[in-house]
Amino acid sequence: MAALVVLFNLKNNASQEAYEKWAITTDVPTASNMSSVDSFKVFKLGTIMGTNNTSPFQYCEVLEINDMTKLGEEVTSETMQKVAAEFQEFADNPTFIISEQIA
């Protein structure tokens, strides 16, 4: 199983409330409808365990992917391109990490 992990902070002018509402009502349902995505979760990150230090990132998205090739095809759809453009309005320089489950 592969996963796409996206770490990011919101842009200075982006509203946390607006982003979270959009994630729940648009991003997660739309991306979850892709056949290559088994699950999609968004996490609001807090403190680093054992410290009072906050995470360097505000949010983490985790998409479990069953077919990376198919994902590449599906993200080029008009619908996903619209969602991606909306995401870019919220996210400040997001980092997309392709990962592979080992256990």
C-alpha positions as CSV (number, residue, x, y, z in Angstrom):
1,M,0.0,0.0,0.0
2,A,1.2,3.4,-0.9
3,A,0.3,6.7,0.7
4,L,0.5,10.3,-0.3
5,V,1.3,12.5,2.7
6,V,0.9,16.2,2.4
7,L,2.4,18.5,5.0
8,F,1.5,22.2,5.0
9,N,0.8,25.4,6.7
10,L,-2.0,27.8,5.7
11,K,-1.1,31.0,3.9
12,N,-1.1,34.1,6.0
13,N,-4.3,35.4,4.4
14,A,-6.1,32.0,4.6
15,S,-8.8,31.4,7.2
16,Q,-8.4,28.3,9.3
17,E,-12.2,28.0,9.5
18,A,-12.6,28.4,5.8
19,Y,-9.9,25.8,5.0
20,E,-11.3,23.2,7.4
21,K,-14.9,23.7,6.1
22,W,-13.6,23.3,2.5
23,A,-11.5,20.2,3.4
24,I,-14.6,18.6,4.9
25,T,-17.1,19.6,2.3
26,T,-15.0,19.6,-0.9
27,D,-11.5,18.2,-0.7
28,V,-12.1,14.9,1.1
29,P,-15.3,13.9,-0.6
30,T,-14.0,14.7,-4.1
31,A,-10.6,13.1,-3.7
32,S,-12.2,10.1,-2.0
33,N,-14.3,9.5,-5.1
34,M,-11.2,8.7,-7.1
35,S,-10.9,4.9,-7.7
36,S,-7.2,5.1,-6.8
37,V,-7.9,6.4,-3.3
38,D,-8.8,4.0,-0.6
39,S,-9.0,6.6,2.2
40,F,-8.3,10.3,2.7
41,K,-7.9,11.9,6.1
42,V,-6.9,15.4,7.2
43,F,-5.2,16.0,10.5
44,K,-4.7,19.3,12.3
45,L,-1.3,19.0,13.9
46,G,-0.6,20.0,17.5
47,T,2.4,19.8,19.7
48,I,5.5,17.6,19.4
49,M,5.1,14.7,21.7
50,G,6.9,15.1,25.0
51,T,7.3,18.9,24.5
52,N,5.3,22.1,24.5
53,N,6.7,22.9,21.0
54,T,4.2,23.1,18.2
55,S,4.6,21.1,15.0
56,P,6.4,22.9,12.1
57,F,3.3,22.1,10.1
58,Q,-0.3,23.0,10.8
59,Y,-1.9,20.2,8.8
60,C,-1.3,16.8,7.4
61,E,-3.3,15.0,4.7
62,V,-2.9,11.3,4.3
63,L,-4.3,9.6,1.2
64,E,-4.0,5.8,1.0
65,I,-3.4,4.9,-2.6
66,N,-4.1,1.6,-4.3
67,D,-2.7,2.5,-7.7
68,M,-0.2,5.3,-8.1
69,T,-0.4,5.2,-11.9
70,K,-4.2,5.5,-11.8
71,L,-3.9,8.4,-9.3
72,G,-1.6,10.2,-11.8
73,E,-4.4,9.8,-14.4
74,E,-7.2,10.8,-12.1
75,V,-5.6,14.0,-10.8
76,T,-5.6,15.5,-14.3
77,S,-9.4,15.5,-14.4
78,E,-11.2,18.8,-14.7
79,T,-12.8,18.3,-11.3
80,M,-9.5,17.4,-9.5
81,Q,-7.7,20.3,-11.2
82,K,-10.3,22.7,-9.8
83,V,-9.9,21.2,-6.3
84,A,-6.1,21.4,-6.6
85,A,-6.3,25.1,-7.5
86,E,-8.6,25.7,-4.5
87,F,-6.1,23.9,-2.3
88,Q,-3.3,26.1,-3.5
89,E,-5.3,29.1,-2.4
90,F,-5.1,27.8,1.2
91,A,-1.8,26.0,1.4
92,D,1.6,27.7,1.6
93,N,4.2,25.7,-0.2
94,P,2.8,22.2,0.6
95,T,5.2,19.2,0.6
96,F,3.8,16.1,-1.1
97,I,5.6,12.9,0.1
98,I,5.0,9.5,-1.6
99,S,5.4,6.8,0.9
100,E,5.1,3.0,1.0
101,Q,3.7,1.0,3.9
102,I,6.3,-1.5,5.2
103,A,4.3,-3.0,8.2
